[in-house]
Amino acid sequence: MVQVQFAGLYLLALISILVTEINGNDRAFKLALEWPNSFCIEQKSKCKENLPSDWIIHGLWPKSKVKSRYMFNLSDISNHTRKLMKNWWPSITNNRTDEDLWRHEWEKHGIFAKENGSDMTLTQYFEKTIHLKTKYNISQFLEKCNITPSDSNPYKVEQIKLCIFEKTEHVPFICQRCEKYMLEVRICLDKSFVAVNCSDANNGMKLLYPKTVSASRIFPSNIRTGACTTCSDQIQIQNSDLVGRSKYSSLEFSYLWLLLSFCSWCLLF
């Protein structure tokens, strides 16, 4: 019965994909949302105490490489928006203040952001990112799929992707840390900030969604270990380029991903 229900979810997802023809070249932004415990678990000494208990913003990264004229000035951001940023976009490392983090994200990414063909102002960029964070509430998405933080129960990447796909109707990119932990969920967006398919990677892995930063001490032995690496902009760009050069359209890519994931699941039973 469980197998039939799960297969039904895949069929429903496939139908949704087949009626949503969005070209992968429409990816204009990536919204990167980060799980603090996964970031700090292998470098606890570098992190602040009392980490946030929710997913936080890593950044909103545009594809454009044309700089705007706007410079970072914290006073340009309203007090209300800054309060939200402190909650949802905080620095969690000891060597960087919140303002340092926001300045870094603006100067590396935000300064290139465009909306409707025009440069986004500092205020527009940060307010848009906050809005997207509330729209793509990863904690709620995962909880509704019974995917909750645990120091001992890993989840299949395909299970996580399917859960988020059900909420956004598009395939996310799951970023792993040390081949052990779910570090980030990245939502790809078009120029109108509507979700589109990301490149696909990391299928077949099991990742821990750690409840605490002490999870490494009781890390289950059935998960493979490896060099401790994190996802980077470069890795994500390479993955996107591979999909962009693929002979498959975004629609075909989505169909293949669902088909292969379903076949992989069937082989387990």
PyMOL commands that set and color helices and strands:
alter all, ss='L'
color gray80, all
select helices_A, chain A and resi 2-18+24-26+36-40+44-46+74-76+79-88+98-108+110-112+122-135+138-144+157-168+215-218+233-245+250-267
alter helices_A, ss='H'
color red, helices_A
select strands_A, chain A and resi 29-34+56-62+114-115+118-119+155-156+173-177+181-189+195-196+206-207
alter strands_A, ss='S'
color yellow, strands_A
deselect
rebuild
show_as cartoon
